[in-house]
Amino acid sequence: MKAVILGGGKGTRLRPLTYKTPKPLLLVKGKPILEHVINYLKGYGITDLIVTTEYMGDKIRKYFGDGRKFGVNIEYSEEKKPLGTAGCLTLIKDKLKETFILIGGDNLTKLNLKKFIEFHKKKGGILTAALFEFEEKSKWGIYNLNKDESIRNFLEKPVFKHTAGTMIFCLEPEIFEHIPEKPKGVMNLTDHTIPELLKKGVKIFGFEFKDFWEDIGSLDDYKRVNSMKDIF
């Protein structure tokens, strides 16, 4: 099985760290973020990797090379301009003829990938998203009204639970039937492809997990992960 690692983002919310260093090369516990992702995939026997690049992609290629010194095989797909998490796949469509993993190059996790893939195969859909639960406390008290505007009940700053998505997917090649071969602009799985699949009535699935997961999208995320103990 192949894995596509998304490594083309500019990491604007991690500036000034990303002015001279692409986000995948920022260090977490002494190793580049992307190296952690590669080691994670390798731990599940997935060693045939395609890394998508755009922003300072030459630095990523120089560091990882063909992947041999990391125990994997790495190919690169360079975007001349940002294409998005779905659009970038059109450049490597011919290399993705079987079930494949798509993972963000900034997603650190202990998700059981074996169970994730088995779930995907069992369900038989063309897309399975890895999902996690998070809690969000309201900033304000919540009022619910009756039809006559009388107050039915009141909740003081309640906590809501949500099921949210990571940037980890298991996909079938049939996904390309729903992605334009030459997107006109940026096309993302979450903004465009998934809503379109649901609109068409295509059944896709979500795999809920409780293992560690972190998307390093901001300076606070970066500092928090580096301060954690025993995550790797």
N, C-alpha and C positions, 0 to 999 in steps of 0.2 A: 504494500500500500504506500502511496505517495502522500506527502504532506506539503501544503503550500503555506509558507510563513510570510505574513504581510509585514514588510519592512520599509515601506516607502514614505511613511508619514513624516511631516516636518517637526512634530513635537513642539508646536508653538507654545503650549501651556507649560513647557519645561524650560523655557528660556529664562536666564541666559545660558543654561547648560548646553542647549542644542544649537547655539550659534556656530560652534566649530565642531561639534560632535553629533552625528545622527543618533536619534534616540536608541536604536538597537545596540549601540556601542557604549551607552552609559553603564557604569559599573554598579552592580548590586552584589554585595558581599564579595567584592574583589573580582567579579567576572562580568562581562557584558551581558545585558539583559537577554540578547539573542542567544548567547551561549547557554544560558539556563533553559531556554525554550528548546534548543537543539538537544541538550542532554535529556530533557523530559521526554521528547519524542523517541530518542534513541533507547531510553529505558523500556519502551514498549515495542522495540524492534522495528521502529519506523526510521529508516536511514536514508531513504531516497527523497531528498528535499528540494523544493524550488523556493527560493527567496525572491520576493518581489522588491524592487528598489526604485527609488526616484530621487529623493533628497540625499545628497552626499553618498550615493550608492557606491561610488568608487572606493570609499573608505571601508564600507562593509565588505566588499569583494576582496580588498587587499588584506583585511584581517582574517577572514574565514577561508579564502581561496576556494579550492574544490571540496573542502570539508574533510579531506583524508586525515589530517592531524587531529580531527575531532571525532573520528570513527564513523563518518557519514559521507554521503555523496551529495554535493550541493551544486545545483544549477541556479542561474539567475535570470530573472525577467525584468528588464529595465523599462520603466515607463518614461516616455519623453515628456509627458505631462500627467498630472494626477488623473487617474481613471476611476478611483473608488474601489471598494472591496469586492464588488461584482465585476466592474468593468475591467479590472486588471486581469481577471481570469481569462478573458477573451484572447489575450496574447499567448496563453499557454494551453489553449483548448485541445490542441492535438496531442499534448502530453498527459492529458487527464482522461484516459479511456476507461478507468475503473473507479470504484469507490475511493474517495480521497478525503483527507483531513484538511481543513482550513483553520489556521490559528493566527491570531494577532501576534506580531513580534514583540509586543509589550505585555502579553498575558502570561503571568506566572501562576502556576496551579499545581495541585496534587490530585486533580480529577483522575479517577480510574478510567483511563482511556480504553482499556480492554472492555470494560462493562459498557462504556459509551458506544463503542463500535458494535458490540453485540446487540445492544438495544436498537440501534439504527437498522441493523440487518433484519432483526426480528419484526420491526414495524413495517419495513418495506417501502418507506417513503423516499423521496428524492433529497430531502433535507432534514437533518436533526440538529437542533440548537442545544448547546449546553446551558442550563439555566440555574440560577441561584436565588435564594430568598433573602430579602433584606427588609429591615424595619425603618420606618420614617415617622418621626414625631412631628405632629402638626405644630406650627408656630402659634396657632390661635385656637380658641375654643370653638367647637362646631355646634351650630344650632340646626335642628331639623324642625320644619314648620308643617302645620296642618293646612288644609285648603283654605281655612278662614284666617290664615296668618297667625294663629295662636301657636305657641311653642310646644311641640310634641316632646322633645327631649333635648338635652344639652350634654355635650362631652367636652371636658376640659383637656385641651391639647392631647387628643388621642394618638395612639401609635397605630399606624397602618402597616400591614405586611404586603409586600409585592413580590411577584416572581419576575425576575429580570434576566436579561441576556448577557452572556459573555461574547467574546469574539472567537468562539470555538465552535466549529460546525463539522458534521460528517455529511458529505455530499455525494450524490451520484452524477455521472456525466450528463444525465438527462436535464440537469439544471441549466445547461446551455440552450435548451429549447426555450427558455424563459429569460435569456439575457441577450439583448441585441448584439449581433456580431461586431458592429462598429458603433458603440455608444457615442452620442453626440456630445456628452459631457461626463461629469463625474456620475457614476452609477454605483450605489451601495446596496449590499444585500439587505440591510435593515431598513433603509429609506425607500427602496424601490422594488427589489426582487421579492422579498417576503410579502409585502402588502399586495403585490400583483398576483402572487401565487394564491393567497387567501381569497382575493377577489374572484379568481378563476375557479375556486373550489378545489384546488389541488391540496390533498392532505399532506401536511408536514408535521413534524413532531418536536417535542421538547423533552430533554432528559434533565431532570432535577437532581442536583447533587449538593452535598454539604461540605465537601472537602475545601481546602484552602484555595482561594483564587484572588488575584489582584491584577487590576488593569492599571499600569503605571501611566497615568495621563496627566498628572500635575506634579508640581514640586512637593506638595504635601504628601501625595502618594509615594513619591520617590523616597522622601525622608522616612516615612513610616515603614516601608518595606526594609530599608537598610537598618532600621532600628530593631526589627523583629529578631527573635532568637529561634533557632532550630527550625527554620523553614526550608533549608536546603541541606 
